[in-house]
Amino acid sequence: MVIAEAQRAVLLAASRNSRLREVVERAPVTRELVRRFVAGTGDDHALEVATELRGQGMLVTLDRLGEDVTDAADAAATRDAYVGLLGRLSALGLTEGGAVETSVKLSALGQALGASGEQTALENARAICDAASLAGTTVTLDMEDHTTVDSTLRVLEALRADFPWVGAVLQSQLRRTEADCRELATAGSRVRLCKGAYAQPESVAFATPHEVDRSYVRCLKVLMAGEGYPMVASHDPTLLEIADAVARDVGRDGDSWEVQMLLGVRPEEQARLAALGRRVRTYVPYGEDWYAYLVRRLAERPANLALLLRSLTSTK
């Protein structure tokens, strides 16, 4: 357990290491690993994967990778990219009923731009929500590290005044999340519950996987008992079984909640659940800024570290 946590800490630190990124990007085997977890670098790749997944009966959320933007022009470029993507998704008939939606990180929309960052992110997110509304689909605001939670929830509240369908993400690793679930488990509220993939101080986050799992179950019970629409983001078979049991206990039908899994993680199980008529949404990341995302996926499942190490030592 101690070794695994140490490996996770090292990987999370590596996710922000630009020199290591350069090494990884040049390694031949890395390309295979990236293709497993990331749809590709551009909109065409995202559309291709979304179309394929819809053909398999999956719902989809698309995330244009990138975060911690410190230039207003870059934030505007991210906004425009999402607006363009939503238009193309609509033209392809992929957005009806929210079948394919988008996930957005506020730090990619300018949240970190000093005193004006939150307002800039709100304005950019509003433009994306306008485009989603026209396309007949939804937007979910991704949650990042603990320092952004309050700001993200304020932006969420502001957006929901005009777009009540905007989704939120809460992380069970944070000690505050059960209380946040109670606040957000209201009629029409879409909430994605995940464990969390950021390095967080113990003062605000649970320190062990067992504690995070116990928090997940407590939060899950709150969301399932509420009037909102829970989105259960987990690959853990035990947690998914618990989600089924809790949904049955509170009398939820299968259309009132969904399971979400990452592209490249347990794809056979995603397909199996979808074939049974379950609502399964695949989280599909794409874009040039894939490195930090990939390393966080490795941190969540250190067994994948062998693939990365192989790529770094390859001479092919």
N, C-alpha and C positions, 0 to 999 in steps of 0.2 A: 504494500500500500504506500509506504513512504517513498519507495523507488518510483512508483508510478506517478505520484504527485510531483516528485522532483523532475521527472521527465516532462510532465505537463507544463511546469513552470518554465523550464528551459525552452520548450517549443513556443510558448506564448511570448516569451521575450524575443525569440527569433522572428516572430511575425512582424516585428517592427525594425528588423535589422536590414538595412539597405545593401550592405556588402554581401551578406549571405544570400539575399535575393538574387544578386547578380550571378553568384555561383550556381544557384539552383536553376535559374533561367537558362543557363548555358548547358546544363547537364542533359544528355539525350534521353535518359529513361524518365526524367521528370515529365516530359510531354505526355507519356502514357498515363501518369498519375493525374495530371491536370485534366486530361480529357475525361477521366472517370467522374470527377467532382464538379467540373466547370463546363458549361455548354460550349463555350468558345469565346472569342474576343469581341465579336461584333453583333449587331442586331440580327443579321441574317442567320447566324448560328443559333441565337436565342429563339427566333421564329421557327427554325427547323426542328429544334428539340421540343418546343411547345406543341407543334403540330403532331409530332410523333407520339408524344405522351397523351395528347387528347385522343388520338386514335386507339390508344390502349385503355381508354376509359378513365384516365387520371385528370384531376383538376391541376392547375399549375399556378405558381406565383413566380414572377421573374424579377430577379434582383440584379441591377447593373452595378457591378462591384466598384468600390471606391469609397473612401471615408477620410475624415480629418482634412477636408478642403480648407485652405487658408487664403484663397483668392476668390473674390466675388465673381470674376469672369468664369472660373472653373465651376463654381456652383451653378451659374446660369447655364453653362454648357450641359451640366448633368440634368438640369430641369428640362432643357430643350430636347435632350436625348430621350428622356422618358415620354415627353409629349409626342415626339415623333414615333416612338415605339408603340404607344397606345393607338395611334392612328393606323399604323400598319396592322396591328392585331385585330382591330375592328374591321378593317377592309377584308381580312382573311376569314372573318366570321368566327373568331376564336374567343371573343369577349362576352358573348351572350350569357346572361345570368351569372356573370362573374366567373365563368369557367377558367379563364386565364386572367389573372390580375397582376399587379406589380407590388413589390416590396421596396421600400425606400428608406435609406439611412439619412437622417437629418444632418449628420456631420458632412455628408456629401453635398448638401444643399446650402451650406454656409453657417451651420449652427456654431462653428468654432471661430467665427469672424468677430471676435471681441464683443463689445457692448451691443452692437447691432446684429449679432449673429442669429439670435433666436428669431427676430423679426424677419431677417432675410430668409431663413429656412422656412418660416411660416408662409411667406409670400411665394416662394418657389414651390413649396408643397401644395399650396392652393392652386397654382397653375396646373400641376400634375393631376390634382383631384378634379379640376374642371375638365381636363382631357379624358380622364377615366369616366366621368359622368356621361360625357358625350358618347363614349365608346360602350357604355352599358356595363361597366365593370367597377371594381373596387381597388382601393390602395390600402396597404398595411404599412404602418410606420415601424420599422425595425428598432429594437432597443439595443443600445450600445453599452459602454461601461457605466458604472454606478454614478459617475459625475454628471451624466447627461439625463438621468431619469426624470428629475423634476422638470427640466426644460422640455423634454420630449412629451411629457404628460400635459404640460401647458399648451404646447402646439396641438396636441391631439384634441384637447377640449375646444380650442378655438376653431379647428377644422370641422369638428362634429356639429358646430352650430349650423353650418351649411351643408355638410356631407356626413350625416349621422352614421353612414356605413364604414367610415374609415376605421381600419383595424389597428389594434394595439398589440404590442408584444411585451410579455412579462417573463422574468427569469427567476426560477425557483431557487437559485443559489443566493439571491439577495434576501436578507432578513426581513425587509420591508414588504416583500411581494404578496404575502397573504393578505395584508391590509389593503394593498393596491387592488388585489382581486375583488375584495368586497366592494370597493368603490366602483369598479368597472363592470361588475356582473349585473348589468341593468338591461332592460329591454332594448333590443337592436344592437347591443354592443358586441363587436367581434373582438375576441381576445385570443391571441396565440400564446400558449404556455410552453416555454422551453426551459431547459436546465440552465443555459448560459455558457458562453465559451470565452469569457474575458477573465483575465487575472484580476481578482478583486481582493482588497484587504479584509482580514478576518473581522474587523470592526463592523463591516457592513454585509459580509457574506458568510455563509456556512463553509466550514473548512474541509469537510470530508464528503465523499460521494454519498455515503449513507445519509448524512444530514440533508444533502441536496435532494435526494430521492424522497425522504420523508416530507420535506417541504413541498415537493412537487405534488405528492398525494393530497396534502392538506389544501393546497391551492386548487387542485383539480376538483375536489369536493365542493369548494366554494363556487367555482365557475359552473359546474354541472347543476348545482342547486339554484343558481341564479336564473335570470330571465334572458341572458345574452346568448351568444353563439360561441361556444368554446372551440378552439382549434388546438388539438392535442399534438404538439410537436415533439415526438419522441420515436426512437428506434428500439427502445427497451421493451422486449416482449412482456415482461412483468408489469411495467407501467401501462402498456396498452391493454392488458387483461384487466387491470384495475379500472382503467377508464371505461371499458365495456361494462364492468360490474356496477360502477357508480352510476353510469347512464341508465342502466336497467332499474337500479334502486330508486332513482328519482323520476322514473317514467319518461325519459327522453326517447324520442324516436330517432331513427338513423339519419334523418335529414336535418336534425337540429344541432349537429356538431360534426366535426371532421377530424381526421388524422392527417398530420403533415410529416413528411420525411424529406430528407435531402437527396438531391440528385446523386446517384452513385452509391447510396447506402441502402442495403437490403432491397434492391430493385425487384427481386422475385416476390418478396412479401408485399411490396406495394401493388404489384400486378395481381397477386392472389386476392388481396382485400378488395381491390377494385372490381375484380371478376365476381365477387360475392355481393356486389351492389353497394359496398361501403363508399362513403365520400372520402377519397384519398387525394391530397394535394401534394405535388412534388415541388419542392423549393429549388428553383433553377437559377444559379448564379451565372453571370457571363461578364465579359469585359477584360480590358487590359490589366486592371489592377487585381489580379487573381491571387497574388502571392500571400497576402495576410490572411485571406479567407482559407486558402489551402492549408496553411500551417495551423490555423485554429482547428481545422478538421482533424489534423494529425494529433493535435493535443487532446481532442475528445476521445480518440481511439489510438493510443500509442502503438498498437500492433501495426498500423500503417507506416510507422516510422521506418521499418525495414525497407520499404519501397523507396523512401526518400534517400536513405543512406546508400542504397544501391545506385541511385541516380547520381549521387555526388561522387562516387568512386568509379563510375563507368568511364572507360577510355574509348568507347566506340564512337 
